[in-house]
């Protein structure tokens, strides 16, 4: 099976560039802290690399779009694992609607457990077993951690004229601009800033460009600036929902083009979320597989053939 490149999909959180930036932020942190961990990740990813033509020299970052690509190649059973439809009741609408049960938070937990070698939780009738092997699961984890930090992947807005919800902004329509005509796509594109996805596999020039953007975004949003970076993955969707309620749906009207002020603030917020997602992805892998500095030094000494008495 060869996986085709089909990125422009309104169900995707962050389009290709946004997802690859999340992975690049994680890559840069891991390489700075423990490069051997990246070797482990790449070894795991190699398990199914023969099934995609979109990964080459930079698989950890290139594979960040895998979970979207396979939806378009017949594996759409995991489509509902990319989001959680937390209800946001607005304009006086009231109801008692439960979010989808097999959602992105559940999926992240399943992928973490699978990669840690923990048996999958019991699945109810009709659910899809997510355990396909660690090479597959790591690709999904990289993607889903990016997904949950896109605010519109944690919400469905309910108003009197949309009692069935707006599907994370997919039905919040805007005036067509730069090929975008709804709120979800606006945020996927990082508010018009990342609408044209890089071609895969990445060229060396594109890898360098991603690195420059990662450096800029992390310089603007250093890990030390986040007081909540260590929150459990079970809390991430609540953070994203709060952003949707407090900003994403505020100061923007349907069937308009967003104001310059909204776009400027939105870009800053989106880039902050990309940085946070990258740090959390790196931290999750480090907590699962990482070694202490002392253990890394001991391994280096052993590999070099030198032994200390």
C-alpha positions as CSV (number, residue, x, y, z in Angstrom):
1,X,0.0,0.0,0.0
2,X,1.3,3.4,-0.9
3,X,-0.2,6.3,1.1
4,X,-1.2,9.2,-1.0
5,X,-0.6,12.8,0.1
6,X,-4.0,14.4,0.8
7,X,-3.7,17.1,3.4
8,X,-6.5,19.6,2.8
9,X,-9.1,18.0,5.0
10,X,-11.3,20.0,7.2
11,X,-11.4,17.2,9.8
12,X,-7.7,17.6,10.5
13,X,-6.4,19.6,13.4
14,X,-3.6,21.9,12.2
15,X,-2.9,21.1,8.6
16,X,0.4,19.4,7.6
17,X,2.7,22.3,8.5
18,X,1.1,22.8,12.0
19,X,1.4,19.1,12.8
20,X,5.0,18.9,11.6
21,X,5.9,22.0,13.6
22,X,4.5,20.3,16.8
23,X,6.7,17.3,16.0
24,X,9.7,19.5,15.2
25,X,9.4,21.3,18.5
26,X,9.4,17.9,20.2
27,X,12.3,16.7,18.0
28,X,14.4,19.8,18.9
29,X,13.9,19.3,22.6
30,X,14.6,15.6,22.5
31,X,17.8,16.1,20.5
32,X,18.9,18.7,23.0
33,X,18.2,16.5,26.1
34,X,18.7,12.9,25.0
35,X,19.5,12.2,21.3
36,X,19.5,8.4,22.0
37,X,15.8,8.7,22.6
38,X,15.3,10.0,19.0
39,X,17.2,7.0,17.8
40,X,14.8,4.8,19.6
41,X,11.8,6.6,18.2
42,X,13.2,6.4,14.6
43,X,13.9,2.7,15.1
44,X,10.3,2.1,16.1
45,X,8.9,4.2,13.2
46,X,11.0,2.2,10.7
47,X,8.7,-0.8,11.5
48,X,6.1,0.3,8.9
49,X,8.1,2.9,6.9
50,X,7.9,0.7,3.8
51,X,4.2,1.4,3.6
52,X,4.5,5.2,3.0
53,X,6.4,7.2,0.4
54,X,6.1,10.4,2.5
55,X,8.9,9.7,5.0
56,X,12.6,9.7,4.3
57,X,15.4,11.5,6.2
58,X,13.2,13.0,8.9
59,X,10.6,10.4,9.8
60,X,9.8,11.7,13.3
61,X,8.5,14.9,11.8
62,X,7.3,13.6,8.5
63,X,5.1,11.0,10.1
64,X,3.1,13.7,12.0
65,X,0.5,13.7,9.3
66,X,0.2,9.9,9.0
67,X,-3.1,9.7,11.0
68,X,-4.8,12.0,8.6
69,X,-3.3,10.4,5.5
70,X,-4.7,6.9,6.4
71,X,-8.2,8.3,6.8
72,X,-8.1,9.0,3.1
73,X,-6.7,5.6,2.3
74,X,-9.6,3.5,3.8
75,X,-8.7,3.6,7.5
76,X,-11.3,6.0,8.6
77,X,-12.3,4.0,11.7
78,X,-10.0,6.2,13.8
79,X,-11.5,9.5,12.4
80,X,-13.4,10.1,15.7
81,X,-10.2,9.6,17.7
82,X,-8.9,13.1,16.6
83,X,-11.3,15.2,18.6
84,X,-13.6,15.4,21.6
85,X,-16.9,17.3,21.1
86,X,-17.2,19.0,24.5
87,X,-20.4,20.9,24.3
88,X,-20.2,24.7,24.4
89,X,-23.7,26.1,25.0
90,X,-24.0,29.7,23.6
91,X,-26.6,32.3,22.9
92,X,-28.9,30.9,25.6
93,X,-29.0,27.4,24.3
94,X,-29.3,24.7,27.0
95,X,-29.1,21.0,26.8
96,X,-27.3,18.0,28.3
97,X,-25.2,16.5,25.6
98,X,-22.4,14.1,26.4
99,X,-19.1,14.3,24.3
100,X,-18.1,11.3,22.1
101,X,-16.8,8.5,24.3
102,X,-14.0,7.2,22.1
103,X,-12.3,10.5,21.6
104,X,-8.8,12.1,21.3
105,X,-8.2,11.9,25.1
106,X,-9.1,8.2,25.1
107,X,-7.0,7.6,22.0
108,X,-3.9,9.4,23.5
109,X,-4.2,7.2,26.6
110,X,-4.5,4.1,24.5
111,X,-1.4,4.9,22.4
112,X,0.6,5.7,25.6
113,X,-0.4,2.4,27.2
114,X,0.4,0.5,24.0
115,X,3.8,2.1,23.7
116,X,4.5,1.3,27.4
117,X,3.4,-2.3,26.9
118,X,0.2,-1.9,28.9
119,X,-2.7,-4.0,27.8
120,X,-5.5,-2.0,26.2
121,X,-8.6,-1.1,28.2
122,X,-11.7,-3.1,27.7
123,X,-13.6,-2.0,24.5
124,X,-17.3,-1.8,24.2
125,X,-19.2,-3.3,21.3
126,X,-18.5,-1.4,18.1
127,X,-15.3,0.1,19.3
128,X,-12.1,-0.4,17.2
129,X,-9.1,-2.0,18.9
130,X,-6.3,0.6,18.5
131,X,-3.4,-1.7,19.0
132,X,-1.7,-2.2,15.6
133,X,1.9,-2.3,16.8
134,X,4.2,0.3,18.2
135,X,5.3,1.8,14.9
136,X,1.7,2.5,14.0
137,X,0.8,3.7,17.5
138,X,3.7,6.1,17.8
139,X,2.6,7.8,14.6
140,X,-0.9,8.2,16.0
141,X,0.4,9.5,19.3
142,X,2.5,12.2,17.6
143,X,-0.5,13.3,15.6
144,X,-3.2,13.2,18.4
145,X,-1.1,15.3,20.8
146,X,-1.0,17.9,18.1
147,X,-4.8,17.5,17.6
148,X,-5.8,18.1,21.2
149,X,-4.0,21.4,21.3
150,X,-6.0,22.8,18.4
151,X,-8.9,24.5,20.4
152,X,-11.6,23.5,17.8
153,X,-10.8,19.8,18.3
154,X,-12.1,20.0,21.9
155,X,-15.5,21.6,21.3
156,X,-18.8,21.7,19.4
157,X,-20.8,24.9,19.8
158,X,-24.5,24.7,20.3
159,X,-26.8,27.6,19.6
160,X,-30.5,27.9,18.9
161,X,-30.0,27.9,15.1
162,X,-27.5,24.9,15.4
163,X,-29.0,22.5,17.9
164,X,-26.9,19.7,16.6
165,X,-23.7,21.7,17.1
166,X,-21.2,23.2,14.7
167,X,-18.8,20.3,14.6
168,X,-15.8,22.1,16.0
169,X,-16.3,25.2,13.9
170,X,-16.7,23.3,10.6
171,X,-20.2,24.8,10.4
172,X,-19.2,28.3,11.6
173,X,-19.0,29.7,8.1
174,X,-16.9,32.7,7.1
175,X,-16.5,34.8,4.0
176,X,-14.2,33.0,1.6
177,X,-10.7,34.2,2.0
178,X,-7.5,32.5,0.8
179,X,-9.5,29.3,0.2
180,X,-10.9,29.2,3.7
181,X,-14.6,29.7,4.5
182,X,-15.1,28.3,8.0
183,X,-13.7,28.7,11.4
184,X,-12.2,25.2,11.8
185,X,-10.1,25.6,8.7
186,X,-9.1,29.1,9.8
187,X,-7.4,27.6,12.9
188,X,-6.1,24.6,11.1
189,X,-4.2,27.0,8.8
190,X,-2.9,28.9,11.9
191,X,-5.1,31.8,10.8
192,X,-4.0,31.9,7.2
193,X,-0.3,31.6,8.1
194,X,0.3,28.0,7.2
195,X,-2.2,27.1,4.5
196,X,0.2,25.7,1.9
197,X,1.7,22.5,3.3
198,X,5.2,21.5,2.6
199,X,5.7,18.6,0.2
200,X,6.7,15.2,1.7
201,X,9.2,13.8,2.1
202,X,10.8,16.9,3.3
203,X,13.6,18.5,1.3
204,X,16.7,19.7,3.2
205,X,15.6,23.3,2.6
206,X,12.1,22.6,4.0
207,X,13.6,20.8,7.0
208,X,15.7,23.9,7.6
209,X,12.6,26.2,7.2
210,X,10.7,24.1,9.8
211,X,13.7,24.3,12.1
212,X,13.7,28.1,11.8
213,X,10.0,28.3,12.6
214,X,10.4,25.9,15.5
215,X,13.2,28.0,16.9
216,X,11.2,31.2,16.5
217,X,8.0,29.8,18.1
218,X,9.9,28.3,21.0
219,X,11.8,31.5,21.6
220,X,8.5,33.3,21.8
221,X,7.0,30.6,24.0
222,X,9.8,28.9,26.0
223,X,8.8,25.9,28.0
224,X,9.5,27.8,31.3
225,X,6.7,30.2,30.4
226,X,4.1,27.5,30.8
227,X,3.0,26.9,34.4
228,X,0.8,24.1,33.4
229,X,3.1,22.1,31.1
230,X,3.1,19.0,33.3
231,X,-0.7,18.6,33.4
232,X,-1.9,15.1,32.6
233,X,-3.1,14.4,29.1
234,X,-6.5,13.8,30.6
235,X,-6.7,17.6,31.3
236,X,-5.5,18.9,27.9
237,X,-8.9,18.9,26.3
238,X,-10.3,21.1,29.0
239,X,-7.6,23.6,28.3
240,X,-8.4,23.6,24.6
241,X,-12.2,24.0,25.4
242,X,-11.5,27.0,27.6
243,X,-9.6,28.6,24.8
244,X,-12.4,28.0,22.4
245,X,-14.9,29.5,24.8
246,X,-12.8,32.5,25.9
247,X,-11.2,33.5,22.5
248,X,-11.9,31.4,19.4
249,X,-15.6,32.1,19.3
250,X,-15.3,35.6,20.7
251,X,-15.0,38.8,18.6
252,X,-15.7,37.0,15.4
253,X,-19.0,36.8,13.5
254,X,-20.3,34.3,10.9
255,X,-20.1,35.2,7.2
256,X,-17.4,37.8,7.7
257,X,-13.6,38.0,7.4
258,X,-11.9,38.0,10.8
259,X,-10.5,41.3,11.9
260,X,-6.8,42.1,11.9
261,X,-6.8,42.1,15.7
262,X,-8.5,38.7,15.9
263,X,-6.0,37.3,13.5
264,X,-3.0,38.7,15.3
265,X,-4.1,37.4,18.7
266,X,-5.1,34.1,17.1
267,X,-1.8,33.5,15.5
268,X,0.0,34.2,18.8
269,X,-2.4,31.8,20.6
270,X,-2.1,29.1,17.9
271,X,1.7,29.2,18.0
272,X,1.6,29.0,21.8
273,X,-0.5,25.9,21.5
274,X,1.9,24.4,18.9
275,X,4.9,25.0,21.2
276,X,3.0,23.5,24.2
277,X,2.0,20.5,22.2
278,X,5.6,19.9,21.1
279,X,7.0,20.2,24.6
280,X,4.3,17.8,25.9
281,X,5.0,15.3,23.1
282,X,8.7,15.4,24.0
283,X,8.1,15.1,27.7
284,X,5.7,12.2,27.2
285,X,8.3,10.2,25.2
286,X,11.1,11.1,27.7
287,X,8.9,9.9,30.6
288,X,8.3,6.6,28.8
289,X,11.7,5.9,27.4
290,X,14.1,8.4,28.6
291,X,17.2,7.9,30.8
292,X,18.7,10.2,33.3
293,X,21.8,12.2,32.4
294,X,23.8,9.8,34.6
295,X,22.4,6.8,32.7
296,X,23.2,8.4,29.4
297,X,26.8,9.1,30.5
298,X,27.2,5.5,31.7
299,X,26.0,4.2,28.3
300,X,28.4,6.4,26.5
301,X,31.3,5.2,28.6
302,X,30.3,1.6,28.1
303,X,29.9,2.1,24.3
304,X,33.4,3.7,24.1
305,X,35.0,0.7,25.8
306,X,36.1,2.8,28.8
307,X,35.2,1.7,32.3
308,X,35.6,3.5,35.5
309,X,36.7,1.7,38.7
